[in-house]
């Protein structure tokens, strides 16, 4: 989920902690739990700082080790160790328990996005992405805001947030039902599809779809049960040539290929340069595919420049490549 939703979730968990008699009867513990819940609901996204290095490192590692099984255990210990000295009279066990819940829920809800997490590490590096909730879901965010406002006006937080999370749980069930209906419609539209990726959008009934058959890629949108296919690409394996072998050694390209499950490639050759481009097919927007990896090489296959990330115009991509050109 997005940062804003994780923040409001942290406050809601801090309020729901009043269901715990130890927290409800001890203002010091309650205050420390609220602070820890807000921090814990954000902690796994500390790897966002990897953007400061470069996109390749961020793409390869975001929602990786910081969302893993060991991390879910270690984050609460670290957060509790930092907060407890400021609240030495708080109940340490219950402070840790509610911090653990905040961290766990952060990782758990991220699984429902199309981006997903490597939540099964170290047992598996597979990305777990159920793809039923958009990274920012205005309904989930709005329900949290309503719950927090009701609490702020003096309502008992326990029934308030129990009802709120019951409504959200029902919403998740509805999202799974909608996704299932879309998947069924795609199978009817493209019966030969071997794999289908369905990604939610910020709009309740709209979904991005990308399907793969033995010979083609299909990209489109679903509105309810209605499927619209916008693009159809011939499925061509990456050529086993020196140009592509060299391109795949580039960190930006390597990171892209480790992350993207469905993509196509393009090769452009000029008198003095090769440009290899890999294009993720999951994020079509306004006739454009913004998530790419691009590498430029001279005729001697020396990499001159490369980039991976979100680009919404060729002009911006050119500027990125010009800035990153290797002297």
PyMOL commands that set and color helices and strands:
alter all, ss='L'
color gray80, all
select helices_A, chain A and resi 3-19+21-24+27-52+55-61+65-67+69-87+92-110+138-152+157-189+242-247+251-259+314-323
alter helices_A, ss='H'
color red, helices_A
select strands_A, chain A and resi 195-200+206-212+216-223+226-234+263-269+273-280+284-285+288-289+291-298+303-310
alter strands_A, ss='S'
color yellow, strands_A
deselect
rebuild
show_as cartoon
